[in-house]
Amino acid sequence: MRLVVAFGLVAALATMTTGALAFREARNGVLKQSQDTVIAQLRAQVGRLAPDLTYPPSRESLRRFAVDVARAEPAATWRVLVRYKGISETSAPGDPFDALTPAVREAVDASQATVFQRVRDGGRTSLLVGMSVVFAGPGGGVPVLSGVQVFLTVPQTGEQASVDALVTAVERAMVPALGAAVLLALFAARGVLRPVRALRHATRSIAEGHLDTRLDVNGSDELADLSHTFNETAAALEQSVAELRAMEARARRFVADVSHELRTPLAAMSAVTDVLDEEAGHLDPDTATAVRLISEETVKLARLVEDLMEVSRFDAGAAVLHLDEIDLAESIRRTLASRGWSDEVETALPGPDELRGRVDPRRLDVVVANLVGNALRHGARPVRIRLSAGVPADVPADMRALPSVIVEVTDSGPGIPADVLPYVFERFYKSDSARTRTEGSGLGLSITEENVRMHGGTIRAANRPEGGAVFTVELPLRRDESESGGSS
């Protein structure tokens, strides 16, 4: 649209400028031709009649002279005024001859040249001409002024009609000129914008993940060069992404292979440490301490390997849901009881069968256990867990009827530092870079987020105004039997 408007403005300006210049030249040409014709006729008529004047002329002879000069125009449009000293006579009786201006009169008094001026007379433009009647000097010498002055005014009606026709022609020429400009603008815009639109579609396609998108390069102008540069950039990006994906796949396979290979020796180590734990009471104190340390580290290593295995399943897309309709409150109670947390955690749960939903029981157990365990390790008591029905905050207004379940886990500790909040769900993230050893694997919250996301829910971390951290999980309540997942 901007291109069309620009072309239209340029065309309008060019047309008006050209029209104005052409009008001025044509108008000047028409008027000059008219005035030259009138002046030539006046000079010829005066030159022919002047010898018949008697000198000094009488009023009657001046009147006849004026009438005879006016007869030079067959259309009888000439009005003539003849002056000799203080005597003035016109070609039409009683004509005041108001068209005579002081400037023309003074110019005729001051020189022998013929002068002219365009004046407004009776609401129309007229040509006013003034000249002095001269006689040749003795022997063809210097001309001598006779004292007789002739003034002529003639309306320029024909010339005005010609000028009006020029204006009309210019106005009519502007319409097709603007139309042609708009058509040219549309063709130019089409030629310019077609590759730009193609580039826009290509960038959108790249943004959607279609890295093999390329543009057709036509011509050798700037747009063709831009298309060529885009193709080179897209090719480099596709190659880089392919390399990154290959590296990521190798890294995932490495983690999965290492975790898988560690499971067998860790199982054997766990069996040995279980036996050693039972015999630790019969060993000397130093040996018993070493045995317990090995047992604790073996348990941590086993937990880390299990977490790595779970993460590798998430990354490989092999993790699936096994949905079952359960009593959500009862599931949370079993999670707390199985880990001995029933007396350490305050609960606000609905009654039996008040809140049921289709979830993966094992993954819900992991979510609750990780959040409560995190609160017990890094927060302060009392730790509370609350289960309630609600509507997720990010659900559109036209879908507010969809139910959800909300799980909140809070503690009374110092809370999460503001600079740590954006990273709490990242893998292996530690708020204290100097703390190289932790009780957990650093993957618990990341695994929790993945499990929540698999259910189609969301999880948020924040700090309570009264102190302590709060983790909020929102899960949709599924009730369709067909939504059950397959087997791992």
N, C-alpha and C positions, 0 to 999 in steps of 0.2 A: 504494500500500500504506500509506503514511504517513497519507493521508487516511482510509482505511478504519479503520486502527487508532485514529486520533484520534476518529472518529465513534463507534467501539465503546467507547472509554474514556469519552467524554462520556455516551453512553447508559447505560453501566454505572453511572457515578457518579450520573447523574440518577435512574436507577431505584432504586439503593440508597438515595440520599438521600430520595427521595419515599416509598419503601417504609418506611424507618426512621421518618420523620415520621408516615406514616399508621399504622404499627404502634404507635407510642407513643401517638398520640391514641386509636386504637381500644382499645388495652390499658387506658389510663387510664379510658376511658369504660366498658368492661366492668367493671373493678374498682370504679369509683366507684358504678356502678349496683348492683353486688352488695353493697358495704358499706353503701350507703344503705338498701337493702332490709333487710339483717340488723339494722342499728341501729334502724330504724323498728319492725321486728317485736319486737326485744328491749325497746324502750321501752314498746311497747303491752302486751306480756306482763307486764313488771314492774309497770307502772301498774295493770293489772287485778288482779294477785295480791297486791300489797303491802298493801292494806288488810286482808287476811285474816291477816297475820302478827301474832303475839302479841309484845308487847314487855315485857320483853326476851325475844328469841326463844331457844328452847331448841335444842339440837343437832338434835333430831328435826324440829322445825318448819323449821329451815334446810335440812335434807335434803329435806323434802317440797317446800319452795319451789324448790329447785334442780331437782328432778325435774319440777315443774309448768312451770317456765320452759323446760326442754329440750323439753317436749312441744309447744312452739309450732311446731317444725319437723317436718312429717309424715315426712320422710325419716330422722328420728332421727340427724342428723349433728351436732347441737349437743352440745357438752360444756360444762356449766355448773359454776362454782365460786361459792359464796356464803360470804361472810365477815362475822362480827360480832365485833368486838374480837379476841379470841384464838381464836375458834371458826371452823372452816372445814369445809364439807361440799360434796360434789360430786354431780352427777346420776347418776354411775355409781360404784358401790361400789369403793373401792380405787384410784380414778383419781388418780395423783400430780399431774396437771395441770401438767406440766413446761413447757407453752407460756407460762405466765405469766412475764412479764419484769419486772425491777425497775423499768424505766422506766414501764411502764403502771401498776404498783402505786403508785409514788410520785405519778404524775399524778392518779390517782383519789383518793389521800389529800389532795392539795393543792387540788382544785377539785371543783365540783359538775357539771362538764361531762362529757359522754360522750366517752371517748377510744378510739382504735383504733390498731392496729399490725399489719403483715403480718409473720409470723414463719415460720421453717422448723420444722415439727413432724413428726418421723418421716419425713424425706426429702421432704416435700411442703409446699407453701405453704398457710398457714392464716391466717385473719383473727381477730385477738384484739381483743375489745371489753371495756371496763371502764366501770362507772358506779356511782354512789352512789344509794341509795334515799332520797328526800327526801319530807317531808310539807309540805303548805302551812302557813304560819304562821297564828297567830290572826287572824281577820278578813281572811284573804287576804293577810297581810303577807309578810315575807321567809321563803322556804322554810327548813325546819329539817331538818338531816341526821339521818337515823335511825340512822346507824352501820352500816347493812347495805350491803355492797358486793357487786355481782354482776359476775362475769367470764365471758365467753363465748368459746369458740374453735370455729370452724367451718372445715373443709377447703374450699379453693376448687378442687375438682376440675373442676367444670364450667367455671369461669372459665379454668383452665389449658388445658382442651381448646379453648376458644374462641381463646385466645392462640396455641396451637400451630397451629390452622387458619389464623390470620392469617399466621403465619410461612410456612407452606406456600404460601399464596396469593401472598405477595410473591415467594417463590423461583420459583414457576411463572410469574409475570408478567415476571420478568427475561429469560427465554429468548426469548419473542416480541419483547420490547422491543429486545434486542440484535440479533435477526434483522432487525427493521425498521430499526434504525440502520445495519446493514451494507448493506442494500438502498439506503437513502437515501444512504449514503456512495458506493456504486457509481454511482448516478445523478448525484450531485454531481461525483464524480471524472470521469465521462464528459463531463459538460458543461464542466468546467474544462479537462480535459486534451486534449480533441479539438482546440481551437484551438492549444494549446501544441504538440501533436504536429505539427499542420499547419505551425506556425512552424518547428519543427525540420527537417521535410522540406524546407521552402522554403529555409532557410539552407544546408542541404546541397546543394540544387540550385544555389543561387547560387555556392557554393564550387566546384562542378563546372563552372562556366562558363555555366550557363543564366541569363543576366542578365534574361531576360524573365519570370522566375517572379514570380507575384503571389499574394496571399492573398485569399480571399473575406471581405469585412467584413460581419458580421451583428451587429445590436444597437448599443448605445451605451455598453457598459461598458468597463472598463479593457482587457480583452483585445481588444475591437474597436478601441479607440484604438491599442493596440500593433500590431495588424494593419495599420491605416491608416498608422502611422508606418513600418512595415516596407516597405509598398508605395511610399511616398514615397522612402525611402532607396534601395530597389532601382531605382526609376526614375532617380533622380539618379546612382546608380552606373552604370547602363546608359548614360546619356547621356555621362558622363565617360569611360567606357571607349571608347565609340564615337568620341568626339572624339580621345582619345589614339591609338586605332588609325588613325584617318584621318591624324593628324599623323605617326605613324610611317610609314604607307604613303607619304605625300608625301615624307618625308625619305628613305626608301629609293629612291623613284623619282628624287629629285633626285640622290642619290649615283650611282645607276646611269646616269642620263642624262649627268651631268658626266663620269663615268669613260669612258662610251662616246664622248662627244664629244672627249675628250682623246686618245683612242687614235690617231686619224689624224694630228693635228699632232705628237704625240710620235713616231710612226713616222717622219715626215719629219725631225724634229729629230735622232732617233737616226741616221738615214742621213747627215745633214750632219755630225754630230759624229764619226761613224766616218771620214769623209773627212778632217776636220780633224785627227783623231788621227794619221792616217797622214802628214799633212804637218807635224805639230807639230815634227818634228826639223829642218825646214828654216826654221822661223820664228825670230824673235828671242826671247830668253828670256822677256820679259814677255808677249809675245803667246802663246807656247807655254803659259805657266802659265795664262793666261786660258782658252785653248782646253781644256786638260785639266780645269779647274774646271767649265767649262760641260758637258763630257762627263760628268764624275762626277755633277753635279746632274741632268743629263738621265736618266742611268741610275737614279738614286734616284727621280726623279719617275715614270719608267716602271714601276718596281717598285711604287711606292705605288698607281698607277692599277690595276695588275693585282691587287694585294691588295684594293683597294676593289671591283673587279669581282667578285672571288671572294666577298667578304663580302656584297655585294648579292645574289648567287645563293643564298647560305645563307639570308639573311633572306627572300627570296622563295620559298623552298622549291623552287628550280629545280635545285639541285645533286643529282646522282644518282651512284650507284656503277657502275663498269664492272668487274665482278669477273672475275678470271682466276686460275687456280691457278698459282702461281709458286714458285720457290725463294727463300724470304725472305732467307736469308743472302746469296745472290748479288745480290738487289735492293739490299740495303744496301751491298754492295761497289761496285756501279755508281753509287749515289748519291754515295759518297765520292770515287770516281775522277773522275766528271764535274765535280766542283767542285775538284779538286786537293787533297783533304783526306786522301788515303790515307796520306801520310807524317806527317800532323799528328795523326791520331786512332788510338789503340790500340783494337784490336777483339778481341772474344771471341765468335766466330761458329761455328755448327756447320759440319760439312763439307758438300760438295755433296749436294743432295737429301735431307739429313737432316731438314730442317724445311720442309715445304711447306704452303701454305694458299691459300685463295681470298680475295684482297684486290683493291683497286683499285691497280694499280702506280703510277699517277701520284700518287694521294693519299698512298700510303705513302712515295713519294719526297719529297713536300712535308713530311710529318711528320718524317722522319729529317733532312732538310736543315735545317728550321727549328730543331730541337732541337740538332743539332750546331753549326750556325752561331751560335746563341745562346750555347752553351757556349764557343765559340772567341772570341766578341766580349766577353762579360761575365765569363767565368771565367778560369781559368789552366790552363796545360798541366801534366800530361798530361790530355787529354780522352779518355774511354773510352766505347765503346759495346758493350753485351752483348746477345745474343739468346739466348733460352732458351724451352723449353716449360714450361708450368705451368698452374695453376688460379687464376682471378681470386679475390681475397680476398672479394669481395662476392657470390660465387655461393652459393646456398643449399646446405645439406648434402645434400639429395636430388638435386642436379644436379652433384655433384662430378665425375661421369664426363665432363663436357663439357671438351674440351681448349682451351687458349688459348696464345697466344704473348706473351712478355714482352720488351719492349725497354727497356733502361735506358741512359740517357746521363748520365755523371757528369763533373765537372770538379774541379780542385784549387784553385779560387779561394776568395774569402772567403765564398762562400755567398750565400743570399738573406736580407735582413733580415726579422726576424720580422713586422714590420708590413707588409711587402710581400707575403709569401707568399699571403694570401687573395686578392690582386688580380692575380697574375702573368698570369692568362689573360684579363683584361679588355682591351677594345680601347683602344689609345692610352694605356694606363697607363704612367706613368713614376715610378720610385721617387724620383727627384730632380726636384722641381718646378722648380728653377732651370735644369735642363738642357733647353734648348729645342731643341737639334739633336742627333739621334742618327743613327747609321749605318743603322738599320733603320726600318721604317715604323710600328712600334708595333702591328702587326696580326699578326705572325708566330705568336705563341703562341696568340692567339685563333683563327686559322685552323687551327692544329694541333689544338686542342681540338675544333673542329667536325668536322674530318676523322676524328679518332678516334671521335667520337660517332656519325658516320654508319656506321662499321663495327660499331657496337654495343659499343665498348670504352670504357675509362676512361683518364684520364691524371692523374697526381698530381705535385706539386712538393714537394720537401722538402730538408733540409740533412743531409749526412752527419755522423756524430759526429766523424770524423777531419778534417772540413773539406771545403768545396765543396758544390755543389748537385747534386741527382740528380732527373731526370725519369723517371718510370716509366709506360710505356704498356702496357696489357693489351688484347689483341685476341682475340676468339674465332676459332678456326680453322674456317672454313666449308669444307664439302666437298660440299654439295648443288649439283648443276649447275643446278638450277632457281632458284637464288638470284642469278643474274647480273642486273645492272641493265640498264636501258634506255639510250638515248642521250640526251645533253644537247640 
